């Protein structure tokens, strides 16, 4: 009996897959728990349409991330901090502070997407990579100035 998985079933299949399983297993276990639905022509077409809309949505997200990346690469983020002799900072500039500075300029980016290996500890300009999407990365210029 051909079925479409509505959820992942360990050892059987993943969500969205179409598989041929034994009729007893399907009728007695999978259907009562709403883990699968029978793969009729209408259900298969619906699944195809859902997959197509999901692909379209992912492509649109990627395009938006690319556009945002181009804007961010032209941008220079200025972060103020107290510093001592030789341009050394009291404390450090973290990804949270960079995200807050970006938010003040109108760009809402999660601090976890800012890939700062270690906090910035000196005055000056630093290139910081930002991961906007699984396939889209950009670098922003963070300028640290004395308060």
N, C-alpha and C positions, 0 to 999 in steps of 0.2 A: 504494500500500500504506500503510495507516494504522499509525503507530508512536507509541509513548510514549517521550519522551526521558528517559533515566536520568541524563544529565549534559548540561551545556551544550555545544553543538556550534556553533562559530563559523559564522555565515552560514546556519544551518539552524533552530535553535530552542534554547530553554532547558529546563532540567530540569523535568519535570512536564507539559510541553506535549504535545498530541496533534496530529500533522501528517500530511498525506498526501504521501509522497515516492515517487520512482520505485523500482520493485522491485529493479532491478540495484544501485543505490546502497545500498539497505538490506541486501540479502543479501551483497554483496561487501565492503562497507566498514563499515557501522554495526553490524550484528549480530556479526561476528567480534570487534570491539573492545569489545563489551558497552556501547555507547553508547545503544542503544535496545532496546525489546522490542516485539513485535507487539501492536497494540491489540485484543486479544480482549475479549469481554464481562467475563470474570473479571478481567483486568488493569486494565480501566477502572474497575471497581467497587473494586478494591484501591487504585487511585490516588485515587479520590474519598474513600475512608475515610481514607487517609493525609492528604489535604488537610484533612478535617474535624478529625482529631485534632491537626494542626498549629495550626489556628485556635483550637481549644479550649485548647491549651497556651499560645498567645500571649495569649489573653484572661485566663487564670489568672495569667500573669506580670504583666500590667498591673494586675489587681486586687491582687496582692501588693504591687506598687510603690506603688499608691495608699494602701494600709493603712500601709505603712512611712513614706510621706510624711507622713501625719497624725500618726504617733507622733513623727517627727523635728521637725515644726513646733512641737510642745509642749515639746521638749527644749531645754535650754540647755547648750552645750558650754563648759567652762571650760578655758582653756589658760594655763599659767603661763610667764612669760618675764621675763628681766631687763630693767629699764628705767632710763633716766637722767632728766634734768631734763625737766619739761614733759610727761611721759607718753610720751616717745619710747622705742622699744624698741632694745636692742642687737641688731641683726639683724632678723629678721622672722618672722612666723607664716605658714607655707606650707600648701598643701593636704595635704601628707603629715602634718604635725603635727596638723591637724584630723582627718584619717582615723584617726590613732593614738589621739587623745582619744575619738573615737566608738567605736573598738574596745574601749577600756577600759570604756566604758559598755554594751558588749554589742551594738553595731551595726556589722556588718562592711560597710563601704562603700569601694569602690576610690577612691584619691586622684584618679584621672582623671575621676571623676564629679562631683567638687567643682569648681564653676566659679568659681574665685577669679581675678578679672581681674588683680590684682596683690597681692603679699603684704601682710598686715596689719602696719603699722609703728607703731601707737599702742595705748595701753591703752584699754579700754572695750568696748562691745558693737558687733558688726558683723553685718549680715545677709549670709549667704553662700548663693547659690543652689546646689542640688544636683540633678543630672539623674539620676533613678532609672531611667527608661525612656525610650524615644523620644518618648512622648507625656505623660510624667509628670515634673513638676518640683516641687520644694518649696524652702523657704528655712529655714535653720537659724540660730539665734542663737549666735554665737561670742563669748564674753566673755573678753577678755584681761586677766589680773590679774598684778600684780607678784609675783615669786618671793620 
